[in-house]
Amino acid sequence: MAKMISCLCGWTLISPQGNEDIKKHIQIHAKDYHPGLTETEDKVEKMIKTV
Ligand SMILES: [Zn+2]
């Protein structure tokens, strides 16, 4: 099963590789698009959906 995350800005990522991969990409996205916004690991976990 793939994992999906949607950012508040509309950016969406689907990964078949699981939570660790999602977390890695959301951190990169946040750094590039939302500098100053800190996504804690706990918060990110809650944003991840199984698709
Ligand atoms: Zn975003």
mmCIF file of the protein (N, C-alpha, C, O) and its ligand, coordinates in Angstrom:
data_MODEL
# 
_entry.id   MODEL 
# 
loop_
_entity.id 
_entity.type 
_entity.pdbx_number_of_molecules 
1 polymer     1 
2 non-polymer 1 
# 
_entity_poly.entity_id                      1 
_entity_poly.type                           'polypeptide(L)' 
_entity_poly.nstd_linkage                   no 
_entity_poly.nstd_monomer                   no 
_entity_poly.pdbx_seq_one_letter_code       MAKMISCLCGWTLISPQGNEDIKKHIQIHAKDYHPGLTETEDKVEKMIKTV 
_entity_poly.pdbx_seq_one_letter_code_can   MAKMISCLCGWTLISPQGNEDIKKHIQIHAKDYHPGLTETEDKVEKMIKTV 
_entity_poly.pdbx_strand_id                 A 
# 
loop_
_entity_poly_seq.entity_id 
_entity_poly_seq.num 
_entity_poly_seq.mon_id 
_entity_poly_seq.hetero 
1 1  MET n 
1 2  ALA n 
1 3  LYS n 
1 4  MET n 
1 5  ILE n 
1 6  SER n 
1 7  CYS n 
1 8  LEU n 
1 9  CYS n 
1 10 GLY n 
1 11 TRP n 
1 12 THR n 
1 13 LEU n 
1 14 ILE n 
1 15 SER n 
1 16 PRO n 
1 17 GLN n 
1 18 GLY n 
1 19 ASN n 
1 20 GLU n 
1 21 ASP n 
1 22 ILE n 
1 23 LYS n 
1 24 LYS n 
1 25 HIS n 
1 26 ILE n 
1 27 GLN n 
1 28 ILE n 
1 29 HIS n 
1 30 ALA n 
1 31 LYS n 
1 32 ASP n 
1 33 TYR n 
1 34 HIS n 
1 35 PRO n 
1 36 GLY n 
1 37 LEU n 
1 38 THR n 
1 39 GLU n 
1 40 THR n 
1 41 GLU n 
1 42 ASP n 
1 43 LYS n 
1 44 VAL n 
1 45 GLU n 
1 46 LYS n 
1 47 MET n 
1 48 ILE n 
1 49 LYS n 
1 50 THR n 
1 51 VAL n 
# 
loop_
_struct_asym.id 
_struct_asym.entity_id 
A 1 
B 2 
# 
loop_
_chem_comp.id 
_chem_comp.type 
_chem_comp.mon_nstd_flag 
ALA 'L-peptide linking' y 
ASN 'L-peptide linking' y 
ASP 'L-peptide linking' y 
CYS 'L-peptide linking' y 
GLN 'L-peptide linking' y 
GLU 'L-peptide linking' y 
GLY 'peptide linking'   y 
HIS 'L-peptide linking' y 
ILE 'L-peptide linking' y 
LEU 'L-peptide linking' y 
LYS 'L-peptide linking' y 
MET 'L-peptide linking' y 
PRO 'L-peptide linking' y 
SER 'L-peptide linking' y 
THR 'L-peptide linking' y 
TRP 'L-peptide linking' y 
TYR 'L-peptide linking' y 
VAL 'L-peptide linking' y 
ZN  non-polymer         . 
# 
_pdbx_entity_nonpoly.entity_id   2 
_pdbx_entity_nonpoly.name        ? 
_pdbx_entity_nonpoly.comp_id     ZN 
# 
_pdbx_nonpoly_scheme.asym_id         B 
_pdbx_nonpoly_scheme.entity_id       2 
_pdbx_nonpoly_scheme.mon_id          ZN 
_pdbx_nonpoly_scheme.ndb_seq_num     1 
_pdbx_nonpoly_scheme.pdb_seq_num     101 
_pdbx_nonpoly_scheme.auth_seq_num    101 
_pdbx_nonpoly_scheme.pdb_mon_id      ZN 
_pdbx_nonpoly_scheme.auth_mon_id     ZN 
_pdbx_nonpoly_scheme.pdb_strand_id   A 
_pdbx_nonpoly_scheme.pdb_ins_code    . 
# 
loop_
_atom_site.group_PDB 
_atom_site.id 
_atom_site.type_symbol 
_atom_site.label_atom_id 
_atom_site.label_alt_id 
_atom_site.label_comp_id 
_atom_site.label_asym_id 
_atom_site.label_entity_id 
_atom_site.label_seq_id 
_atom_site.pdbx_PDB_ins_code 
_atom_site.Cartn_x 
_atom_site.Cartn_y 
_atom_site.Cartn_z 
_atom_site.occupancy 
_atom_site.B_iso_or_equiv 
_atom_site.pdbx_formal_charge 
_atom_site.auth_seq_id 
_atom_site.auth_comp_id 
_atom_site.auth_asym_id 
_atom_site.auth_atom_id 
_atom_site.pdbx_PDB_model_num 
ATOM   1   N  N  . MET A 1 1  ? 0.837  -1.202 0.000  1.00 0.00 ? 1   MET A N  1 
ATOM   2   C  CA . MET A 1 1  ? 0.000  0.000  0.000  1.00 0.00 ? 1   MET A CA 1 
ATOM   3   C  C  . MET A 1 1  ? 0.870  1.249  0.000  1.00 0.00 ? 1   MET A C  1 
ATOM   4   O  O  . MET A 1 1  ? 1.897  1.319  0.674  1.00 0.00 ? 1   MET A O  1 
ATOM   5   N  N  . ALA A 1 2  ? 0.432  2.218  -0.766 1.00 0.00 ? 2   ALA A N  1 
ATOM   6   C  CA . ALA A 1 2  ? 1.193  3.457  -0.863 1.00 0.00 ? 2   ALA A CA 1 
ATOM   7   C  C  . ALA A 1 2  ? 0.774  4.432  0.230  1.00 0.00 ? 2   ALA A C  1 
ATOM   8   O  O  . ALA A 1 2  ? -0.316 4.337  0.795  1.00 0.00 ? 2   ALA A O  1 
ATOM   9   N  N  . LYS A 1 3  ? 1.652  5.349  0.503  1.00 0.00 ? 3   LYS A N  1 
ATOM   10  C  CA . LYS A 1 3  ? 1.375  6.393  1.490  1.00 0.00 ? 3   LYS A CA 1 
ATOM   11  C  C  . LYS A 1 3  ? 1.261  7.722  0.763  1.00 0.00 ? 3   LYS A C  1 
ATOM   12  O  O  . LYS A 1 3  ? 1.953  7.971  -0.224 1.00 0.00 ? 3   LYS A O  1 
ATOM   13  N  N  . MET A 1 4  ? 0.384  8.560  1.264  1.00 0.00 ? 4   MET A N  1 
ATOM   14  C  CA . MET A 1 4  ? 0.165  9.846  0.629  1.00 0.00 ? 4   MET A CA 1 
ATOM   15  C  C  . MET A 1 4  ? 0.207  10.960 1.663  1.00 0.00 ? 4   MET A C  1 
ATOM   16  O  O  . MET A 1 4  ? -0.246 10.802 2.797  1.00 0.00 ? 4   MET A O  1 
ATOM   17  N  N  . ILE A 1 5  ? 0.763  12.090 1.241  1.00 0.00 ? 5   ILE A N  1 
ATOM   18  C  CA . ILE A 1 5  ? 0.737  13.261 2.115  1.00 0.00 ? 5   ILE A CA 1 
ATOM   19  C  C  . ILE A 1 5  ? 0.334  14.471 1.286  1.00 0.00 ? 5   ILE A C  1 
ATOM   20  O  O  . ILE A 1 5  ? 0.775  14.628 0.148  1.00 0.00 ? 5   ILE A O  1 
ATOM   21  N  N  . SER A 1 6  ? -0.495 15.315 1.855  1.00 0.00 ? 6   SER A N  1 
ATOM   22  C  CA . SER A 1 6  ? -0.900 16.554 1.197  1.00 0.00 ? 6   SER A CA 1 
ATOM   23  C  C  . SER A 1 6  ? -0.512 17.723 2.075  1.00 0.00 ? 6   SER A C  1 
ATOM   24  O  O  . SER A 1 6  ? -0.841 17.772 3.260  1.00 0.00 ? 6   SER A O  1 
ATOM   25  N  N  . CYS A 1 7  ? 0.189  18.657 1.477  1.00 0.00 ? 7   CYS A N  1 
ATOM   26  C  CA . CYS A 1 7  ? 0.543  19.870 2.189  1.00 0.00 ? 7   CYS A CA 1 
ATOM   27  C  C  . CYS A 1 7  ? -0.620 20.854 2.103  1.00 0.00 ? 7   CYS A C  1 
ATOM   28  O  O  . CYS A 1 7  ? -1.468 20.752 1.216  1.00 0.00 ? 7   CYS A O  1 
ATOM   29  N  N  . LEU A 1 8  ? -0.651 21.791 3.018  1.00 0.00 ? 8   LEU A N  1 
ATOM   30  C  CA . LEU A 1 8  ? -1.705 22.803 3.013  1.00 0.00 ? 8   LEU A CA 1 
ATOM   31  C  C  . LEU A 1 8  ? -1.695 23.638 1.736  1.00 0.00 ? 8   LEU A C  1 
ATOM   32  O  O  . LEU A 1 8  ? -2.730 24.183 1.354  1.00 0.00 ? 8   LEU A O  1 
ATOM   33  N  N  . CYS A 1 9  ? -0.569 23.747 1.084  1.00 0.00 ? 9   CYS A N  1 
ATOM   34  C  CA . CYS A 1 9  ? -0.443 24.553 -0.124 1.00 0.00 ? 9   CYS A CA 1 
ATOM   35  C  C  . CYS A 1 9  ? -0.942 23.816 -1.365 1.00 0.00 ? 9   CYS A C  1 
ATOM   36  O  O  . CYS A 1 9  ? -0.988 24.393 -2.451 1.00 0.00 ? 9   CYS A O  1 
ATOM   37  N  N  . GLY A 1 10 ? -1.313 22.557 -1.213 1.00 0.00 ? 10  GLY A N  1 
ATOM   38  C  CA . GLY A 1 10 ? -1.821 21.809 -2.350 1.00 0.00 ? 10  GLY A CA 1 
ATOM   39  C  C  . GLY A 1 10 ? -0.835 20.806 -2.916 1.00 0.00 ? 10  GLY A C  1 
ATOM   40  O  O  . GLY A 1 10 ? -1.196 19.988 -3.762 1.00 0.00 ? 10  GLY A O  1 
ATOM   41  N  N  . TRP A 1 11 ? 0.388  20.861 -2.464 1.00 0.00 ? 11  TRP A N  1 
ATOM   42  C  CA . TRP A 1 11 ? 1.414  19.921 -2.882 1.00 0.00 ? 11  TRP A CA 1 
ATOM   43  C  C  . TRP A 1 11 ? 1.075  18.541 -2.314 1.00 0.00 ? 11  TRP A C  1 
ATOM   44  O  O  . TRP A 1 11 ? 0.792  18.391 -1.126 1.00 0.00 ? 11  TRP A O  1 
ATOM   45  N  N  . THR A 1 12 ? 1.111  17.551 -3.184 1.00 0.00 ? 12  THR A N  1 
ATOM   46  C  CA . THR A 1 12 ? 0.756  16.204 -2.763 1.00 0.00 ? 12  THR A CA 1 
ATOM   47  C  C  . THR A 1 12 ? 1.826  15.225 -3.214 1.00 0.00 ? 12  THR A C  1 
ATOM   48  O  O  . THR A 1 12 ? 2.358  15.334 -4.319 1.00 0.00 ? 12  THR A O  1 
ATOM   49  N  N  . LEU A 1 13 ? 2.132  14.283 -2.364 1.00 0.00 ? 13  LEU A N  1 
ATOM   50  C  CA . LEU A 1 13 ? 3.111  13.266 -2.712 1.00 0.00 ? 13  LEU A CA 1 
ATOM   51  C  C  . LEU A 1 13 ? 2.547  11.890 -2.374 1.00 0.00 ? 13  LEU A C  1 
ATOM   52  O  O  . LEU A 1 13 ? 1.991  11.666 -1.299 1.00 0.00 ? 13  LEU A O  1 
ATOM   53  N  N  . ILE A 1 14 ? 2.709  10.985 -3.324 1.00 0.00 ? 14  ILE A N  1 
ATOM   54  C  CA . ILE A 1 14 ? 2.345  9.591  -3.060 1.00 0.00 ? 14  ILE A CA 1 
ATOM   55  C  C  . ILE A 1 14 ? 3.615  8.773  -3.181 1.00 0.00 ? 14  ILE A C  1 
ATOM   56  O  O  . ILE A 1 14 ? 4.339  8.876  -4.170 1.00 0.00 ? 14  ILE A O  1 
ATOM   57  N  N  . SER A 1 15 ? 3.879  7.966  -2.177 1.00 0.00 ? 15  SER A N  1 
ATOM   58  C  CA . SER A 1 15 ? 5.070  7.118  -2.207 1.00 0.00 ? 15  SER A CA 1 
ATOM   59  C  C  . SER A 1 15 ? 4.707  5.685  -1.882 1.00 0.00 ? 15  SER A C  1 
ATOM   60  O  O  . SER A 1 15 ? 3.989  5.422  -0.917 1.00 0.00 ? 15  SER A O  1 
ATOM   61  N  N  . PRO A 1 16 ? 5.203  4.759  -2.686 1.00 0.00 ? 16  PRO A N  1 
ATOM   62  C  CA . PRO A 1 16 ? 4.970  3.356  -2.365 1.00 0.00 ? 16  PRO A CA 1 
ATOM   63  C  C  . PRO A 1 16 ? 5.981  2.841  -1.335 1.00 0.00 ? 16  PRO A C  1 
ATOM   64  O  O  . PRO A 1 16 ? 5.941  1.682  -0.921 1.00 0.00 ? 16  PRO A O  1 
ATOM   65  N  N  . GLN A 1 17 ? 6.873  3.725  -0.944 1.00 0.00 ? 17  GLN A N  1 
ATOM   66  C  CA . GLN A 1 17 ? 7.979  3.274  -0.083 1.00 0.00 ? 17  GLN A CA 1 
ATOM   67  C  C  . GLN A 1 17 ? 7.766  3.492  1.410  1.00 0.00 ? 17  GLN A C  1 
ATOM   68  O  O  . GLN A 1 17 ? 8.646  3.198  2.219  1.00 0.00 ? 17  GLN A O  1 
ATOM   69  N  N  . GLY A 1 18 ? 6.608  4.001  1.767  1.00 0.00 ? 18  GLY A N  1 
ATOM   70  C  CA . GLY A 1 18 ? 6.308  4.075  3.196  1.00 0.00 ? 18  GLY A CA 1 
ATOM   71  C  C  . GLY A 1 18 ? 6.627  5.390  3.871  1.00 0.00 ? 18  GLY A C  1 
ATOM   72  O  O  . GLY A 1 18 ? 7.092  6.343  3.245  1.00 0.00 ? 18  GLY A O  1 
ATOM   73  N  N  . ASN A 1 19 ? 6.365  5.415  5.162  1.00 0.00 ? 19  ASN A N  1 
ATOM   74  C  CA . ASN A 1 19 ? 6.446  6.639  5.955  1.00 0.00 ? 19  ASN A CA 1 
ATOM   75  C  C  . ASN A 1 19 ? 7.804  7.322  5.942  1.00 0.00 ? 19  ASN A C  1 
ATOM   76  O  O  . ASN A 1 19 ? 7.879  8.549  5.894  1.00 0.00 ? 19  ASN A O  1 
ATOM   77  N  N  . GLU A 1 20 ? 8.870  6.547  5.983  1.00 0.00 ? 20  GLU A N  1 
ATOM   78  C  CA . GLU A 1 20 ? 10.201 7.158  6.048  1.00 0.00 ? 20  GLU A CA 1 
ATOM   79  C  C  . GLU A 1 20 ? 10.475 7.989  4.800  1.00 0.00 ? 20  GLU A C  1 
ATOM   80  O  O  . GLU A 1 20 ? 11.048 9.077  4.871  1.00 0.00 ? 20  GLU A O  1 
ATOM   81  N  N  . ASP A 1 21 ? 10.053 7.454  3.657  1.00 0.00 ? 21  ASP A N  1 
ATOM   82  C  CA . ASP A 1 21 ? 10.248 8.150  2.397  1.00 0.00 ? 21  ASP A CA 1 
ATOM   83  C  C  . ASP A 1 21 ? 9.404  9.430  2.355  1.00 0.00 ? 21  ASP A C  1 
ATOM   84  O  O  . ASP A 1 21 ? 9.876  10.484 1.930  1.00 0.00 ? 21  ASP A O  1 
ATOM   85  N  N  . ILE A 1 22 ? 8.167  9.319  2.796  1.00 0.00 ? 22  ILE A N  1 
ATOM   86  C  CA . ILE A 1 22 ? 7.262  10.473 2.859  1.00 0.00 ? 22  ILE A CA 1 
ATOM   87  C  C  . ILE A 1 22 ? 7.867  11.567 3.743  1.00 0.00 ? 22  ILE A C  1 
ATOM   88  O  O  . ILE A 1 22 ? 7.891  12.739 3.369  1.00 0.00 ? 22  ILE A O  1 
ATOM   89  N  N  . LYS A 1 23 ? 8.340  11.176 4.884  1.00 0.00 ? 23  LYS A N  1 
ATOM   90  C  CA . LYS A 1 23 ? 8.902  12.144 5.839  1.00 0.00 ? 23  LYS A CA 1 
ATOM   91  C  C  . LYS A 1 23 ? 10.094 12.873 5.244  1.00 0.00 ? 23  LYS A C  1 
ATOM   92  O  O  . LYS A 1 23 ? 10.265 14.076 5.438  1.00 0.00 ? 23  LYS A O  1 
ATOM   93  N  N  . LYS A 1 24 ? 10.912 12.128 4.518  1.00 0.00 ? 24  LYS A N  1 
ATOM   94  C  CA . LYS A 1 24 ? 12.090 12.703 3.889  1.00 0.00 ? 24  LYS A CA 1 
ATOM   95  C  C  . LYS A 1 24 ? 11.667 13.777 2.881  1.00 0.00 ? 24  LYS A C  1 
ATOM   96  O  O  . LYS A 1 24 ? 12.238 14.867 2.839  1.00 0.00 ? 24  LYS A O  1 
ATOM   97  N  N  . HIS A 1 25 ? 10.656 13.447 2.073  1.00 0.00 ? 25  HIS A N  1 
ATOM   98  C  CA . HIS A 1 25 ? 10.227 14.376 1.028  1.00 0.00 ? 25  HIS A CA 1 
ATOM   99  C  C  . HIS A 1 25 ? 9.479  15.589 1.573  1.00 0.00 ? 25  HIS A C  1 
ATOM   100 O  O  . HIS A 1 25 ? 9.621  16.690 1.041  1.00 0.00 ? 25  HIS A O  1 
ATOM   101 N  N  . ILE A 1 26 ? 8.701  15.406 2.604  1.00 0.00 ? 26  ILE A N  1 
ATOM   102 C  CA . ILE A 1 26 ? 7.987  16.562 3.165  1.00 0.00 ? 26  ILE A CA 1 
ATOM   103 C  C  . ILE A 1 26 ? 8.984  17.527 3.805  1.00 0.00 ? 26  ILE A C  1 
ATOM   104 O  O  . ILE A 1 26 ? 8.776  18.740 3.780  1.00 0.00 ? 26  ILE A O  1 
ATOM   105 N  N  . GLN A 1 27 ? 10.033 17.009 4.361  1.00 0.00 ? 27  GLN A N  1 
ATOM   106 C  CA . GLN A 1 27 ? 11.056 17.889 4.943  1.00 0.00 ? 27  GLN A CA 1 
ATOM   107 C  C  . GLN A 1 27 ? 11.732 18.720 3.848  1.00 0.00 ? 27  GLN A C  1 
ATOM   108 O  O  . GLN A 1 27 ? 11.999 19.907 4.030  1.00 0.00 ? 27  GLN A O  1 
ATOM   109 N  N  . ILE A 1 28 ? 11.998 18.085 2.726  1.00 0.00 ? 28  ILE A N  1 
ATOM   110 C  CA . ILE A 1 28 ? 12.618 18.789 1.597  1.00 0.00 ? 28  ILE A CA 1 
ATOM   111 C  C  . ILE A 1 28 ? 11.646 19.834 1.054  1.00 0.00 ? 28  ILE A C  1 
ATOM   112 O  O  . ILE A 1 28 ? 12.035 20.964 0.758  1.00 0.00 ? 28  ILE A O  1 
ATOM   113 N  N  . HIS A 1 29 ? 10.380 19.444 0.927  1.00 0.00 ? 29  HIS A N  1 
ATOM   114 C  CA . HIS A 1 29 ? 9.347  20.371 0.445  1.00 0.00 ? 29  HIS A CA 1 
ATOM   115 C  C  . HIS A 1 29 ? 9.204  21.569 1.386  1.00 0.00 ? 29  HIS A C  1 
ATOM   116 O  O  . HIS A 1 29 ? 9.172  22.718 0.943  1.00 0.00 ? 29  HIS A O  1 
ATOM   117 N  N  . ALA A 1 30 ? 9.120  21.294 2.650  1.00 0.00 ? 30  ALA A N  1 
ATOM   118 C  CA . ALA A 1 30 ? 8.942  22.363 3.634  1.00 0.00 ? 30  ALA A CA 1 
ATOM   119 C  C  . ALA A 1 30 ? 10.115 23.340 3.595  1.00 0.00 ? 30  ALA A C  1 
ATOM   120 O  O  . ALA A 1 30 ? 9.937  24.554 3.698  1.00 0.00 ? 30  ALA A O  1 
ATOM   121 N  N  . LYS A 1 31 ? 11.293 22.794 3.448  1.00 0.00 ? 31  LYS A N  1 
ATOM   122 C  CA . LYS A 1 31 ? 12.503 23.610 3.405  1.00 0.00 ? 31  LYS A CA 1 
ATOM   123 C  C  . LYS A 1 31 ? 12.493 24.527 2.182  1.00 0.00 ? 31  LYS A C  1 
ATOM   124 O  O  . LYS A 1 31 ? 12.863 25.698 2.275  1.00 0.00 ? 31  LYS A O  1 
ATOM   125 N  N  . ASP A 1 32 ? 12.071 23.994 1.042  1.00 0.00 ? 32  ASP A N  1 
ATOM   126 C  CA . ASP A 1 32 ? 12.061 24.752 -0.205 1.00 0.00 ? 32  ASP A CA 1 
ATOM   127 C  C  . ASP A 1 32 ? 10.908 25.750 -0.295 1.00 0.00 ? 32  ASP A C  1 
ATOM   128 O  O  . ASP A 1 32 ? 11.091 26.876 -0.757 1.00 0.00 ? 32  ASP A O  1 
ATOM   129 N  N  . TYR A 1 33 ? 9.725  25.335 0.146  1.00 0.00 ? 33  TYR A N  1 
ATOM   130 C  CA . TYR A 1 33 ? 8.525  26.130 -0.070 1.00 0.00 ? 33  TYR A CA 1 
ATOM   131 C  C  . TYR A 1 33 ? 8.039  26.881 1.156  1.00 0.00 ? 33  TYR A C  1 
ATOM   132 O  O  . TYR A 1 33 ? 7.372  27.909 1.037  1.00 0.00 ? 33  TYR A O  1 
ATOM   133 N  N  . HIS A 1 34 ? 8.363  26.382 2.301  1.00 0.00 ? 34  HIS A N  1 
ATOM   134 C  CA . HIS A 1 34 ? 7.867  27.013 3.522  1.00 0.00 ? 34  HIS A CA 1 
ATOM   135 C  C  . HIS A 1 34 ? 8.998  27.216 4.513  1.00 0.00 ? 34  HIS A C  1 
ATOM   136 O  O  . HIS A 1 34 ? 8.959  26.686 5.623  1.00 0.00 ? 34  HIS A O  1 
ATOM   137 N  N  . PRO A 1 35 ? 10.009 27.986 4.115  1.00 0.00 ? 35  PRO A N  1 
ATOM   138 C  CA . PRO A 1 35 ? 11.114 28.194 5.043  1.00 0.00 ? 35  PRO A CA 1 
ATOM   139 C  C  . PRO A 1 35 ? 10.598 28.888 6.306  1.00 0.00 ? 35  PRO A C  1 
ATOM   140 O  O  . PRO A 1 35 ? 9.839  29.854 6.226  1.00 0.00 ? 35  PRO A O  1 
ATOM   141 N  N  . GLY A 1 36 ? 11.001 28.406 7.427  1.00 0.00 ? 36  GLY A N  1 
ATOM   142 C  CA . GLY A 1 36 ? 10.525 28.984 8.678  1.00 0.00 ? 36  GLY A CA 1 
ATOM   143 C  C  . GLY A 1 36 ? 9.423  28.153 9.311  1.00 0.00 ? 36  GLY A C  1 
ATOM   144 O  O  . GLY A 1 36 ? 9.143  28.266 10.504 1.00 0.00 ? 36  GLY A O  1 
ATOM   145 N  N  . LEU A 1 37 ? 8.801  27.314 8.484  1.00 0.00 ? 37  LEU A N  1 
ATOM   146 C  CA . LEU A 1 37 ? 7.758  26.429 9.006  1.00 0.00 ? 37  LEU A CA 1 
ATOM   147 C  C  . LEU A 1 37 ? 8.406  25.120 9.449  1.00 0.00 ? 37  LEU A C  1 
ATOM   148 O  O  . LEU A 1 37 ? 9.100  24.459 8.675  1.00 0.00 ? 37  LEU A O  1 
ATOM   149 N  N  . THR A 1 38 ? 8.172  24.769 10.676 1.00 0.00 ? 38  THR A N  1 
ATOM   150 C  CA . THR A 1 38 ? 8.763  23.534 11.173 1.00 0.00 ? 38  THR A CA 1 
ATOM   151 C  C  . THR A 1 38 ? 7.694  22.456 11.285 1.00 0.00 ? 38  THR A C  1 
ATOM   152 O  O  . THR A 1 38 ? 6.729  22.590 12.038 1.00 0.00 ? 38  THR A O  1 
ATOM   153 N  N  . GLU A 1 39 ? 7.881  21.407 10.538 1.00 0.00 ? 39  GLU A N  1 
ATOM   154 C  CA . GLU A 1 39 ? 6.974  20.263 10.627 1.00 0.00 ? 39  GLU A CA 1 
ATOM   155 C  C  . GLU A 1 39 ? 7.621  19.229 11.538 1.00 0.00 ? 39  GLU A C  1 
ATOM   156 O  O  . GLU A 1 39 ? 8.635  18.621 11.196 1.00 0.00 ? 39  GLU A O  1 
ATOM   157 N  N  . THR A 1 40 ? 7.022  19.046 12.687 1.00 0.00 ? 40  THR A N  1 
ATOM   158 C  CA . THR A 1 40 ? 7.566  18.033 13.580 1.00 0.00 ? 40  THR A CA 1 
ATOM   159 C  C  . THR A 1 40 ? 7.220  16.653 13.045 1.00 0.00 ? 40  THR A C  1 
ATOM   160 O  O  . THR A 1 40 ? 6.258  16.488 12.295 1.00 0.00 ? 40  THR A O  1 
ATOM   161 N  N  . GLU A 1 41 ? 7.997  15.690 13.431 1.00 0.00 ? 41  GLU A N  1 
ATOM   162 C  CA . GLU A 1 41 ? 7.788  14.321 12.957 1.00 0.00 ? 41  GLU A CA 1 
ATOM   163 C  C  . GLU A 1 41 ? 6.392  13.819 13.352 1.00 0.00 ? 41  GLU A C  1 
ATOM   164 O  O  . GLU A 1 41 ? 5.738  13.094 12.602 1.00 0.00 ? 41  GLU A O  1 
ATOM   165 N  N  . ASP A 1 42 ? 5.963  14.222 14.533 1.00 0.00 ? 42  ASP A N  1 
ATOM   166 C  CA . ASP A 1 42 ? 4.651  13.830 15.033 1.00 0.00 ? 42  ASP A CA 1 
ATOM   167 C  C  . ASP A 1 42 ? 3.526  14.388 14.161 1.00 0.00 ? 42  ASP A C  1 
ATOM   168 O  O  . ASP A 1 42 ? 2.559  13.698 13.840 1.00 0.00 ? 42  ASP A O  1 
ATOM   169 N  N  . LYS A 1 43 ? 3.684  15.651 13.794 1.00 0.00 ? 43  LYS A N  1 
ATOM   170 C  CA . LYS A 1 43 ? 2.706  16.331 12.949 1.00 0.00 ? 43  LYS A CA 1 
ATOM   171 C  C  . LYS A 1 43 ? 2.668  15.696 11.552 1.00 0.00 ? 43  LYS A C  1 
ATOM   172 O  O  . LYS A 1 43 ? 1.603  15.497 10.968 1.00 0.00 ? 43  LYS A O  1 
ATOM   173 N  N  . VAL A 1 44 ? 3.846  15.389 11.044 1.00 0.00 ? 44  VAL A N  1 
ATOM   174 C  CA . VAL A 1 44 ? 3.951  14.767 9.727  1.00 0.00 ? 44  VAL A CA 1 
ATOM   175 C  C  . VAL A 1 44 ? 3.266  13.398 9.731  1.00 0.00 ? 44  VAL A C  1 
ATOM   176 O  O  . VAL A 1 44 ? 2.550  13.056 8.789  1.00 0.00 ? 44  VAL A O  1 
ATOM   177 N  N  . GLU A 1 45 ? 3.483  12.632 10.769 1.00 0.00 ? 45  GLU A N  1 
ATOM   178 C  CA . GLU A 1 45 ? 2.856  11.300 10.894 1.00 0.00 ? 45  GLU A CA 1 
ATOM   179 C  C  . GLU A 1 45 ? 1.336  11.405 10.759 1.00 0.00 ? 45  GLU A C  1 
ATOM   180 O  O  . GLU A 1 45 ? 0.699  10.566 10.122 1.00 0.00 ? 45  GLU A O  1 
ATOM   181 N  N  . LYS A 1 46 ? 0.779  12.426 11.355 1.00 0.00 ? 46  LYS A N  1 
ATOM   182 C  CA . LYS A 1 46 ? -0.677 12.612 11.340 1.00 0.00 ? 46  LYS A CA 1 
ATOM   183 C  C  . LYS A 1 46 ? -1.188 13.035 9.966  1.00 0.00 ? 46  LYS A C  1 
ATOM   184 O  O  . LYS A 1 46 ? -2.359 12.838 9.641  1.00 0.00 ? 46  LYS A O  1 
ATOM   185 N  N  . MET A 1 47 ? -0.299 13.619 9.164  1.00 0.00 ? 47  MET A N  1 
ATOM   186 C  CA . MET A 1 47 ? -0.677 14.060 7.824  1.00 0.00 ? 47  MET A CA 1 
ATOM   187 C  C  . MET A 1 47 ? -0.611 12.925 6.794  1.00 0.00 ? 47  MET A C  1 
ATOM   188 O  O  . MET A 1 47 ? -1.138 13.051 5.689  1.00 0.00 ? 47  MET A O  1 
ATOM   189 N  N  . ILE A 1 48 ? 0.021  11.848 7.157  1.00 0.00 ? 48  ILE A N  1 
ATOM   190 C  CA . ILE A 1 48 ? 0.214  10.736 6.218  1.00 0.00 ? 48  ILE A CA 1 
ATOM   191 C  C  . ILE A 1 48 ? -1.042 9.856  6.161  1.00 0.00 ? 48  ILE A C  1 
ATOM   192 O  O  . ILE A 1 48 ? -1.577 9.428  7.184  1.00 0.00 ? 48  ILE A O  1 
ATOM   193 N  N  . LYS A 1 49 ? -1.481 9.609  4.945  1.00 0.00 ? 49  LYS A N  1 
ATOM   194 C  CA . LYS A 1 49 ? -2.641 8.728  4.747  1.00 0.00 ? 49  LYS A CA 1 
ATOM   195 C  C  . LYS A 1 49 ? -2.205 7.513  3.932  1.00 0.00 ? 49  LYS A C  1 
ATOM   196 O  O  . LYS A 1 49 ? -1.291 7.587  3.111  1.00 0.00 ? 49  LYS A O  1 
ATOM   197 N  N  . THR A 1 50 ? -2.868 6.421  4.175  1.00 0.00 ? 50  THR A N  1 
ATOM   198 C  CA . THR A 1 50 ? -2.618 5.226  3.374  1.00 0.00 ? 50  THR A CA 1 
ATOM   199 C  C  . THR A 1 50 ? -3.600 5.215  2.210  1.00 0.00 ? 50  THR A C  1 
ATOM   200 O  O  . THR A 1 50 ? -4.810 5.360  2.389  1.00 0.00 ? 50  THR A O  1 
ATOM   201 N  N  . VAL A 1 51 ? -3.051 5.042  1.022  1.00 0.00 ? 51  VAL A N  1 
ATOM   202 C  CA . VAL A 1 51 ? -3.917 5.031  -0.170 1.00 0.00 ? 51  VAL A CA 1 
ATOM   203 C  C  . VAL A 1 51 ? -3.824 3.705  -0.916 1.00 0.00 ? 51  VAL A C  1 
ATOM   204 O  O  . VAL A 1 51 ? -4.485 3.524  -1.939 1.00 0.00 ? 51  VAL A O  1 
HETATM 205 ZN ZN . ZN  B 2 .  ? 3.534  23.071 0.897  1.00 0.00 2 101 ZN  A ZN 1 
# 
